[in-house]
Amino acid sequence: MIESHLPAYIALTFLLFSVLIPAFGIWRDELSQPLAVIGSGLAAGFSIYGFYSYLQLGSIRYFFGGWEPPIGIEFVYDGLSGFFALVINTVAFFVIIHSNKISKREFPGKEMPYYALAMLMMLGFNGMVLTGDLFNLYVFLEIASLAGYAIIAIGDRQAPYAAFRYLIIGTAGGTLYLLGVGFLYTVTGTLNIIDMSAMLPQFAGSTAVVAALILMIVGIGVKAALFPMHGWLPDSYTYASSSSTALIAPIGTKVAAYILFRIILWLFGVELTDAVVPFTYIVGVLACIGILYGSIMAIAQSEMKRMLAYSSVSQIGYIIMGLSLANPWGFAGALLHVLNHAIMKAALFMISGQIRFKEGHSSVNMFDDTYRKKYPWTMAAFTVTAISMVGLPPLAGFFSKWYLALGTIDNSNWLFLAVILISSLLNAVYFFRILEKVYMMNPDKGQKEAADAERDEFSGSMLWPTSILAFSLIVIGFANAIIVGVLLNIFPM
């Protein structure tokens, strides 16, 4: 049956197309983007079918070479991994469709290596999500990271420096994670997550286990841009090409958050995690600081990409906060925010790329009321996405914050609840100032300039992906109860 091989098919699809793109791209460079669209589309299709199969049949465990753990390596397609694979592969599909014309403008002649690297990066991301082996997770982490560094380096003049900085910081994070895995292996004698989770309660309070937990949380916290380990993110997102940022920003930190979910809730469990030190509460406090810090820094930015970069620091905090609450409502809110933020941030960075494509900049100070005349559908998509980011009903962003708020109330954690409310107001400040410039008349220019502006909407390959993502936020908002019902069934009781 195809279902039993689905986890392998998803990863092998990206591996196959990472080879096909250079093979055909050397011959005809213009084939690179269509091949990447086909590859990401197949992976998205497998992910959709796989999640449907999970809902019908339950988890899928695929043993490579027929060797069962602990000897062999396995891919595990359960509710958590299936959900993340569905989110990241579907978003990547729309971003790669959108990138066609922008890639030709921003890095002409480099399309073939860019799309090959994009496939390798997606291979790494999917491998991290699907693997059931802690060391194998590190291998895929390095594959995704190395490809990601190269993709970030394709951009502005400052991009190589930002990529090199990320390489140094990211390598340190990966090393800390690997040291933690080594400590756990010396204690348990296995690297399989399911086997190890059954053994770890015997070693509760062990110094090696506590050290491993600290190393792994800090190491993956770097990749997730958890405050104060976020220093690599603003420059990387700002100076990378528009296509690169639109691909990495919605996906990269979410995969790192997945690893934290898997480690804290599935591998250690909340009781073992907090046996010696209240790690979940500490992580939650750091997430709250990151939420407020990212929001305040976003207000201070005049460049849209940099504003969105700091916004990402804030938004990842919501996800980690939900994890730290360690209750069903917080878990559902965190996963719903994974879905919402991946869509919202992909759409926003894609719109930023469109503005740069037409106007030659994405400076907030240079936005004006002509944009609503020239790009009506693009600005409509931006408006829906921005309002969802702020968290106004009935859009998707409101409901993920709502369930997070329920999680804080369930834990009587009023500090975290206050952070959610304050950050939403801060989000409104930096998004509504753009909406004000676009939809309200500039008194210095008068009405004539806006009236004389001619419609110059973007082509379908750019407009339709952003429009579909923006519209999906409305659909998710109305379907939130159904989605949360599914997510609550994933929560490890």
C-alpha positions as CSV (number, residue, x, y, z in Angstrom):
1,M,0.0,0.0,0.0
2,I,1.2,3.5,-0.8
3,E,0.3,4.7,2.7
4,S,3.0,2.5,4.3
5,H,5.7,4.2,2.2
6,L,4.4,7.8,2.4
7,P,7.0,9.0,4.8
8,A,9.8,7.9,2.6
9,Y,8.1,9.2,-0.6
10,I,8.0,12.8,0.8
11,A,11.7,12.9,1.6
12,L,12.7,11.1,-1.6
13,T,10.7,13.4,-3.7
14,F,12.9,16.4,-2.7
15,L,16.0,14.3,-3.0
16,L,15.1,13.3,-6.5
17,F,14.4,16.8,-7.7
18,S,17.5,18.2,-6.0
19,V,19.3,15.9,-8.5
20,L,17.0,16.5,-11.5
21,I,17.2,20.3,-11.3
22,P,21.0,20.5,-11.9
23,A,20.8,17.7,-14.5
24,F,18.2,19.6,-16.6
25,G,19.2,23.1,-15.5
26,I,22.7,22.8,-17.0
27,W,21.0,22.1,-20.3
28,R,18.1,24.6,-20.0
29,D,18.2,26.9,-17.0
30,E,14.6,28.0,-17.4
31,L,13.4,24.4,-16.5
32,S,14.7,24.8,-12.9
33,Q,11.7,26.6,-11.5
34,P,9.0,24.4,-13.2
35,L,10.9,21.3,-11.9
36,A,10.9,22.8,-8.4
37,V,7.2,23.5,-8.6
38,I,6.6,19.9,-9.7
39,G,8.7,18.5,-6.9
40,S,7.2,20.7,-4.2
41,G,3.7,20.0,-5.6
42,L,4.3,16.2,-5.4
43,A,5.6,16.5,-1.8
44,A,2.6,18.7,-0.9
45,G,0.2,16.1,-2.4
46,F,1.9,13.3,-0.5
47,S,1.6,15.3,2.7
48,I,-2.1,16.0,2.2
49,Y,-2.8,12.4,1.4
50,G,-0.6,11.3,4.3
51,F,-2.4,13.4,6.8
52,Y,-5.8,12.2,5.6
53,S,-4.5,8.6,5.9
54,Y,-3.3,9.3,9.4
55,L,-6.8,10.5,10.4
56,Q,-8.3,7.3,8.9
57,L,-5.7,4.7,9.8
58,G,-3.4,6.1,12.5
59,S,0.4,6.5,12.6
60,I,2.7,5.1,10.0
61,R,6.2,3.7,10.9
62,Y,8.5,3.1,8.0
63,F,11.7,1.0,8.5
64,F,14.5,1.7,6.1
65,G,15.8,-1.5,4.6
66,G,13.3,-3.5,6.6
67,W,15.5,-3.1,9.7
68,E,13.4,-2.3,12.8
69,P,14.7,-0.1,15.6
70,P,16.8,0.1,17.6
71,I,19.1,-1.4,15.0
72,G,17.5,0.3,12.0
73,I,16.4,3.8,11.2
74,E,12.7,4.7,10.9
75,F,10.5,7.5,9.8
76,V,7.4,8.1,11.9
77,Y,4.4,9.7,10.4
78,D,2.2,10.5,13.4
79,G,-0.2,13.4,14.1
80,L,2.6,15.9,15.0
81,S,5.0,15.1,12.1
82,G,2.1,14.8,9.6
83,F,0.7,18.2,10.6
84,F,4.1,19.9,10.2
85,A,4.9,18.2,7.0
86,L,1.5,19.2,5.6
87,V,2.1,22.9,6.6
88,I,5.7,23.3,5.4
89,N,5.3,21.5,2.1
90,T,2.1,23.3,1.1
91,V,3.5,26.7,1.9
92,A,6.7,25.9,0.1
93,F,4.7,24.9,-3.0
94,F,3.0,28.3,-3.2
95,V,6.3,30.2,-2.5
96,I,8.1,28.4,-5.3
97,I,5.3,29.2,-7.7
98,H,5.5,32.8,-6.7
99,S,9.3,33.0,-7.1
100,N,9.5,32.6,-10.9
101,K,9.8,36.2,-12.0
102,I,11.4,37.5,-8.8
103,S,14.2,35.0,-9.1
104,K,15.0,36.1,-12.6
105,R,15.1,39.8,-11.4
106,E,17.0,39.4,-8.1
107,F,19.6,36.7,-9.0
108,P,19.7,36.2,-12.8
109,G,21.7,33.2,-13.9
110,K,21.6,31.6,-10.4
111,E,18.1,30.0,-10.7
112,M,19.4,26.4,-11.1
113,P,21.6,26.3,-8.0
114,Y,18.9,28.3,-6.0
115,Y,16.1,25.8,-6.8
116,A,18.4,22.8,-6.3
117,L,19.4,24.2,-2.9
118,A,15.7,24.8,-2.1
119,M,15.0,21.2,-2.7
120,L,17.9,20.1,-0.5
121,M,16.7,22.4,2.2
122,M,13.2,21.0,2.1
123,L,14.7,17.5,2.2
124,G,16.4,18.5,5.4
125,F,13.3,20.1,6.9
126,N,11.1,17.1,6.1
127,G,13.7,14.7,7.3
128,M,13.8,16.4,10.7
129,V,10.0,16.3,10.9
130,L,9.7,12.6,9.9
131,T,12.7,10.9,11.4
132,G,12.3,8.8,14.5
133,D,16.0,8.8,15.3
134,L,17.8,11.6,17.2
135,F,21.1,11.4,15.4
136,N,19.4,11.1,12.1
137,L,17.6,14.3,13.0
138,Y,21.0,16.0,13.4
139,V,22.0,14.8,10.0
140,F,18.9,16.3,8.4
141,L,19.4,19.5,10.5
142,E,22.8,20.0,8.9
143,I,21.5,19.3,5.4
144,A,18.8,21.9,5.8
145,S,21.2,24.4,7.5
146,L,24.0,24.2,4.9
147,A,21.4,24.6,2.1
148,G,19.8,27.5,4.0
149,Y,23.1,29.3,4.5
150,A,23.7,29.2,0.8
151,I,20.2,30.4,-0.1
152,I,20.4,33.3,2.4
153,A,23.8,34.3,0.8
154,I,22.0,34.8,-2.5
155,G,20.7,38.4,-2.0
156,D,21.9,41.9,-1.3
157,R,25.5,42.8,-0.8
158,Q,25.2,42.3,2.9
159,A,23.6,38.8,2.4
160,P,26.9,36.8,2.5
161,Y,27.9,38.4,5.8
162,A,24.4,37.7,7.2
163,A,24.7,34.1,6.0
164,F,28.2,33.7,7.5
165,R,27.0,35.0,10.8
166,Y,24.1,32.6,10.7
167,L,26.5,29.8,9.9
168,I,28.6,30.4,12.9
169,I,25.7,30.8,15.3
170,G,23.7,27.9,13.7
171,T,26.8,25.6,13.9
172,A,27.1,26.3,17.6
173,G,23.4,25.5,18.0
174,G,23.7,22.2,16.1
175,T,26.8,21.2,18.1
176,L,25.0,21.8,21.4
177,Y,22.1,19.6,20.2
178,L,24.5,16.9,19.2
179,L,26.3,17.0,22.5
180,G,22.9,16.5,24.2
181,V,22.1,13.5,22.0
182,G,25.5,12.0,23.0
183,F,24.7,12.3,26.7
184,L,21.4,10.6,26.2
185,Y,23.0,7.8,24.2
186,T,25.5,7.1,26.9
187,V,22.6,6.8,29.4
188,T,20.1,4.8,27.4
189,G,22.1,3.1,24.7
190,T,19.6,4.0,21.9
191,L,18.9,6.8,19.6
192,N,15.4,5.9,18.7
193,I,12.9,8.4,20.1
194,I,10.2,5.9,21.0
195,D,12.7,3.5,22.7
196,M,14.4,6.3,24.5
197,S,11.2,7.9,25.8
198,A,10.4,4.5,27.4
199,M,13.8,4.4,29.1
200,L,14.2,8.0,30.3
201,P,11.8,7.8,33.4
202,Q,14.3,5.4,34.9
203,F,17.0,8.1,34.9
204,A,14.9,11.0,36.2
205,G,17.2,13.5,37.9
206,S,20.3,12.1,36.4
207,T,22.9,14.9,35.8
208,A,23.6,13.5,32.3
209,V,19.9,13.7,31.4
210,V,19.5,17.2,32.8
211,A,22.6,18.4,30.9
212,A,21.3,16.8,27.7
213,L,18.0,18.5,28.1
214,I,19.6,21.9,28.6
215,L,22.0,21.4,25.6
216,M,19.2,20.3,23.3
217,I,16.8,23.1,24.3
218,V,19.5,25.8,23.9
219,G,20.8,24.3,20.6
220,I,17.4,24.0,19.0
221,G,16.4,27.4,20.6
222,V,19.1,28.9,18.4
223,K,17.5,27.4,15.3
224,A,14.0,28.5,16.4
225,A,15.2,32.1,17.1
226,L,14.0,31.8,20.7
227,F,14.9,35.0,22.6
228,P,17.8,35.8,23.3
229,M,19.1,33.3,20.7
230,H,17.6,35.2,17.8
231,G,20.5,37.4,16.8
232,W,21.1,35.7,13.4
233,L,17.5,36.2,12.2
234,P,16.9,39.9,11.4
235,D,19.9,40.4,9.1
236,S,19.3,37.0,7.4
237,Y,15.7,37.7,6.6
238,T,16.4,41.3,5.6
239,Y,19.3,40.9,3.2
240,A,18.4,37.5,1.6
241,S,16.6,37.7,-1.6
242,S,12.8,38.1,-1.5
243,S,12.3,34.5,-2.7
244,S,14.7,33.1,-0.1
245,T,13.1,35.0,2.8
246,A,9.6,34.0,1.7
247,L,10.7,30.3,1.7
248,I,12.8,30.2,4.9
249,A,10.8,32.6,7.2
250,P,7.5,30.6,7.3
251,I,9.2,27.2,7.5
252,G,12.6,27.2,9.2
253,T,11.7,28.3,12.7
254,K,8.6,26.2,12.6
255,V,10.6,23.0,12.0
256,A,12.8,24.0,15.0
257,A,9.7,24.5,17.1
258,Y,8.6,21.0,16.0
259,I,11.8,19.6,17.4
260,L,11.2,21.4,20.7
261,F,7.6,19.9,20.8
262,R,9.0,16.4,20.1
263,I,11.7,16.7,22.7
264,I,9.7,18.2,25.5
265,L,6.3,16.6,25.1
266,W,7.1,13.3,23.4
267,L,10.7,12.4,24.4
268,F,11.1,13.6,27.9
269,G,7.5,14.4,28.9
270,V,6.6,17.5,31.0
271,E,7.1,15.7,34.3
272,L,10.6,14.6,33.5
273,T,11.4,17.9,31.8
274,D,10.5,19.8,35.0
275,A,11.8,17.1,37.5
276,V,14.8,19.2,38.6
277,V,14.4,22.6,37.1
278,P,11.1,24.2,35.7
279,F,12.3,24.2,32.2
280,T,8.9,24.6,30.6
281,Y,8.2,27.8,32.6
282,I,11.7,29.2,31.8
283,V,11.2,28.6,28.1
284,G,7.7,30.3,28.4
285,V,9.2,33.3,30.1
286,L,11.9,33.6,27.3
287,A,9.1,33.3,24.7
288,C,7.1,36.1,26.4
289,I,10.2,38.4,26.4
290,G,10.7,37.5,22.8
291,I,7.1,38.4,21.9
292,L,7.4,41.8,23.4
293,Y,10.9,42.5,22.2
294,G,10.2,41.5,18.6
295,S,7.0,43.6,18.5
296,I,8.7,46.7,19.9
297,M,11.7,46.3,17.5
298,A,9.3,45.8,14.6
299,I,7.6,49.1,15.4
300,A,11.1,50.8,15.1
301,Q,11.8,49.5,11.6
302,S,11.2,51.5,8.4
303,E,12.1,48.6,6.0
304,M,9.2,46.2,5.5
305,K,11.4,43.1,5.3
306,R,13.2,44.0,8.5
307,M,9.9,44.8,10.2
308,L,8.6,41.4,9.3
309,A,11.9,39.8,10.5
310,Y,11.5,41.2,14.0
311,S,7.8,40.2,13.8
312,S,8.9,36.7,13.2
313,V,10.9,36.8,16.5
314,S,7.7,37.8,18.2
315,Q,5.5,35.3,16.5
316,I,7.7,32.3,17.2
317,G,7.3,33.3,20.8
318,Y,3.6,32.6,20.7
319,I,4.3,29.0,19.5
320,I,6.9,28.4,22.2
321,M,4.6,29.9,24.8
322,G,1.9,27.4,23.8
323,L,4.4,24.6,24.2
324,S,5.4,25.8,27.7
325,L,1.8,25.9,28.9
326,A,1.8,22.1,28.5
327,N,-2.0,21.8,28.4
328,P,-4.4,20.9,25.6
329,W,-5.5,24.5,24.9
330,G,-2.0,25.8,24.8
331,F,-0.9,23.0,22.6
332,A,-3.8,23.5,20.2
333,G,-3.2,27.2,20.1
334,A,0.5,26.7,19.4
335,L,-0.1,24.3,16.5
336,L,-2.9,26.5,15.1
337,H,-0.4,29.4,15.2
338,V,2.2,27.3,13.4
339,L,-0.3,26.9,10.5
340,N,-1.5,30.5,10.7
341,H,1.9,32.1,11.0
342,A,3.4,30.0,8.2
343,I,0.6,31.2,5.8
344,M,0.7,34.8,7.1
345,K,4.4,35.3,7.0
346,A,4.7,33.6,3.6
347,A,2.1,35.9,2.2
348,L,3.6,39.0,3.7
349,F,7.2,38.3,2.5
350,M,5.8,37.5,-0.9
351,I,3.9,40.8,-1.0
352,S,7.1,42.5,0.1
353,G,8.9,40.9,-2.8
354,Q,6.2,42.1,-5.2
355,I,6.5,45.7,-4.0
356,R,10.3,45.5,-4.4
357,F,9.8,44.0,-7.9
358,K,7.7,46.9,-9.1
359,E,8.8,49.9,-7.0
360,G,12.5,48.9,-6.4
361,H,12.1,49.1,-2.6
362,S,10.0,48.0,0.3
363,S,10.5,51.0,2.6
364,V,7.4,51.7,4.7
365,N,8.2,55.4,4.6
366,M,7.8,55.4,0.8
367,F,4.4,53.7,0.8
368,D,1.5,56.0,-0.3
369,D,-2.1,56.0,-1.3
370,T,-1.3,55.3,-5.0
371,Y,-0.6,51.6,-4.1
372,R,-4.3,50.9,-3.5
373,K,-5.0,52.1,-7.1
374,K,-2.0,50.4,-8.7
375,Y,-2.1,47.1,-6.8
376,P,-5.7,46.7,-5.5
377,W,-5.7,42.9,-5.1
378,T,-2.2,42.8,-3.7
379,M,-3.1,45.4,-1.1
380,A,-6.3,43.6,-0.3
381,A,-4.3,40.4,0.4
382,F,-1.9,42.4,2.5
383,T,-4.8,43.9,4.5
384,V,-6.4,40.5,5.2
385,T,-3.0,39.1,6.3
386,A,-2.1,42.1,8.4
387,I,-5.4,42.1,10.2
388,S,-4.9,38.4,10.8
389,M,-1.5,39.0,12.3
390,V,-2.9,41.6,14.6
391,G,-5.5,39.0,15.7
392,L,-8.9,40.4,14.8
393,P,-11.9,38.1,14.3
394,P,-13.0,36.3,12.2
395,L,-9.5,35.8,10.7
396,A,-7.3,32.9,11.6
397,G,-4.8,34.8,13.7
398,F,-7.4,35.7,16.2
399,F,-8.3,32.1,17.0
400,S,-4.7,30.9,17.6
401,K,-4.3,33.7,20.1
402,W,-7.7,32.9,21.6
403,Y,-6.7,29.3,22.3
404,L,-3.4,30.4,23.7
405,A,-5.3,32.7,26.0
406,L,-7.5,29.8,27.1
407,G,-4.3,27.9,27.8
408,T,-3.0,30.7,30.0
409,I,-6.3,30.9,31.9
410,D,-6.3,27.2,32.4
411,N,-2.9,27.5,34.1
412,S,-3.9,30.7,35.9
413,N,-0.9,32.3,34.2
414,W,-2.0,35.9,34.1
415,L,1.4,37.2,33.1
416,F,1.4,35.2,29.8
417,L,-2.2,36.4,29.2
418,A,-1.2,40.0,29.6
419,V,1.7,39.5,27.1
420,I,-0.7,38.1,24.5
421,L,-3.0,41.2,24.9
422,I,-0.2,43.8,24.9
423,S,1.6,42.2,21.9
424,S,-1.6,42.3,19.8
425,L,-1.8,46.0,20.4
426,L,1.9,46.4,19.4
427,N,1.2,44.4,16.3
428,A,-1.6,46.8,15.4
429,V,0.9,49.7,15.6
430,Y,3.3,48.5,12.9
431,F,0.8,47.0,10.6
432,F,-1.9,49.7,10.7
433,R,0.7,52.4,9.9
434,I,1.1,50.7,6.5
435,L,-2.6,50.4,6.0
436,E,-2.9,54.1,6.9
437,K,-0.4,55.1,4.2
438,V,-2.0,52.9,1.6
439,Y,-5.7,53.7,2.2
440,M,-5.7,57.2,3.6
441,M,-4.9,60.3,1.5
442,N,-1.5,61.9,1.9
443,P,-2.2,65.6,2.7
444,D,1.2,66.6,1.2
445,K,0.4,65.1,-2.2
446,G,-3.4,65.7,-2.4
447,Q,-5.9,63.6,-4.2
448,K,-4.7,64.1,-7.8
449,E,-1.7,61.8,-7.7
450,A,-3.7,58.9,-6.3
451,A,-6.5,59.6,-8.9
452,D,-4.0,59.6,-11.7
453,A,-2.3,56.3,-10.7
454,E,-3.0,53.6,-13.2
455,R,-3.7,50.0,-12.3
456,D,-0.5,48.0,-12.6
457,E,-1.4,44.7,-10.8
458,F,1.1,41.8,-10.7
459,S,1.0,38.8,-13.0
460,G,-0.9,35.7,-12.1
461,S,2.1,33.7,-11.0
462,M,2.7,36.3,-8.2
463,L,-0.9,37.4,-7.5
464,W,-2.6,34.0,-7.2
465,P,-0.4,32.4,-4.6
466,T,-0.6,35.5,-2.3
467,S,-4.4,35.7,-2.9
468,I,-4.9,32.0,-2.1
469,L,-2.9,32.2,1.1
470,A,-4.8,35.4,2.2
471,F,-8.2,33.8,1.4
472,S,-7.2,30.7,3.4
473,L,-6.8,32.8,6.5
474,I,-10.6,33.5,6.2
475,V,-11.4,29.8,5.7
476,I,-9.2,28.7,8.6
477,G,-10.9,31.4,10.8
478,F,-14.3,30.0,10.2
479,A,-13.1,26.3,10.3
480,N,-11.0,26.8,13.5
481,A,-13.2,24.6,15.7
482,I,-12.8,21.7,13.3
483,I,-9.1,22.2,13.0
484,V,-8.6,22.5,16.8
485,G,-10.7,19.3,17.3
486,V,-8.2,17.4,15.1
487,L,-5.2,19.0,16.9
488,L,-6.4,18.2,20.4
489,N,-6.5,14.5,19.4
490,I,-2.7,14.8,18.7
491,F,-1.9,16.1,22.2
492,P,0.1,13.5,24.2
493,M,-2.1,12.7,27.3
